[in-house]
Structure formats: C-alpha cells, structure tokens
Amino acid sequence: MTRLRRIYLESIGLDYDPRPPGSAGGSRPLTKEEGLKELREELGDCQRCPLARGRRNLVFGGGNPDAELVFVGEAPGRDEDISGVPFVGRAGELLNKIIAAMGLSREKVYICNVIKCRPPGNRDPLPSEIEICKPFLERQLGIMGPRVICALGSFAARTLLETEERISLLRGKIWEYQGIPLIATYHPSYLLRNPQAKRDAWADIQKVMEILGLPNAREKGRPTPGQ
C-alpha cells in the first residue's frame, strides 16, 4: 500500500492490516472458514461509506472458503441486496451455467464482489467506494489463497490489477495478483446484453480451466454457456 493510500484510509477512520485475521496470535492458525468469519464480523454493520444508508444487506461473499477458484465481480445488484448472496439474479444464473460447464458447482468455488453494498440504481461504483472496500477484498483473497482468480468485468479487473485499461484489452491473457494467476473476462451482465461476446468469455474461462487442470470443454463438445 502506498503512503498516500494509507493516509487516505486513516483519514476516513479505516484501519488496514494486510495480515489475514487471526494471524497475529492464538494457539493455532485460523482455518480459512474461521478467517473469513472473523473478517465478516470485523465488517459488522459497515457504515464506512454512504452506500450503507441505502442498502438492505451487506453482501460479503459466498461459497467454499477452501476453493481453488474465486470469482470477483463488481457490486451487488437488486437481487443480491435483497438476499445478501452474490450473483443470484439473471447474471448469477448465467454464471451458474458457466460454472457448470466447467464441470464445477457453486459449492466448489467462492464468489465475491469488489464492493459489498449495492450502489443506488445499480450505478457504477465510485472510486472512493472502491478505495474503502478494497482492503476487505484484499484480505478475503489473502485468507483464501486460491489457485486462480477470475475477475468478472472492468471494475473487478481494474481494481485487482491496478490499471485503467478496458476489459477488452485485459481479457485473453493471464495476469497475476499477489502471485496468483488472474484471468479477466466480461461480466455476465454484459454477456446478457451482448451475447456475441460469450465465445470470447468462454475462451477466457478455458484458460482458468487449464490452470486448474480441468478437462478442456471444447474436447468434450460443450457449447458456449448460455447458448
């Protein structure tokens, strides 16, 4: 973390500890599940930014804490705000199809977002909102230490890779986040609006599968998910 960013976080009353929760003491290291639970408790009824005033539920994340694959999205939408669960609307249905086409299930992966509260009207997250929530995302990923991260959409990819490049220029390659391979691809919501991009997204997902050592979907003749 840069000095400027640390000063900013301290100015808004947010203490940032890069270590996973529970790592600084105790008779034994916390399990990943325990670490995530402790981090969620630390978030509490988060009031660190104005989004707290309009949300129904804070959407922390969900899935297998020991997952080898973590999907990182942008922000909760209306359905997620109501349920408190990430990716449960139409975009979530498409993500479920993609996960199933990989030969996996939601119970085998972990899903979270860059920010934990729904922006009004599903607008784009503001830089200040991302800056406040980003340390918690970083600690989530640090606790889990997955084998690969799949960033869904521009905001997830830009936040984790610390770049302003368009998602169209970030996808199709293997990047690295804190020593972890990262694949960026289109957000499922974008794919619902632009179904012609599904084949490119599936090509990105196949890179994730290769890293995980999963069978190649094309060899099994699977169609592009959602078609």
Secondary structure, 3 states (H helix, E strand, C coil): CCHHHHHHHHHCCCCCCCCCCCCCCCCCCCCHHHHHHHHHHHHCCCCCCHHHHCCCCCCCCEECCCCCEEEEECCCCHHHHHHCCCCCCHHHHHHHHHHHHCCCCHHHCEEEECCCCCCHHHCCCCHHHHHHHHHHHHHHHHHHCCCEEEEECHHHHHHHHCCCCCHHHHCCCEEEECCEEEEEECCHHHHHHCHHHHHHHHHHHHHHHHHHCCCCCHHHCCCCCCC
